[in-house]
Amino acid sequence: MFIIKLMKAYYYRSMKRIRSKIGRNLESELPVILFVLKVLYDNDLLNAIDELSKIIVLK
């Protein structure tokens, strides 16, 4: 679910459509997912997003 939420910003589509797109074409979508995660990790945004999600869950 976390990855789908991240991909929502990349695809500008609903989570349902993203799940469907990834489910149908996992082999072609996997490099895109890994690239987005790498960019976020390189920019230290992945840790910030993780911390933010923890705060939201606690509320």
Steps between C-alpha positions, in 0.01 A plus 500: 500500500789735580650457154164556333458825692843612382421406142178703518709817488690367198203380295241762608232230508285336763643221713256255343629576151861483613444158660337383180783636284772345717311170523465468123855604410716424801807422291488836323394700807761361740787710358284813534415417862864435584607822328249707699613336825866566409434868430316539829777316687775706337322820597438375856128535446425135568591539869294818526198328346544202734513726805194691382305179451584392857368827637179473299440142621542605864225762473 
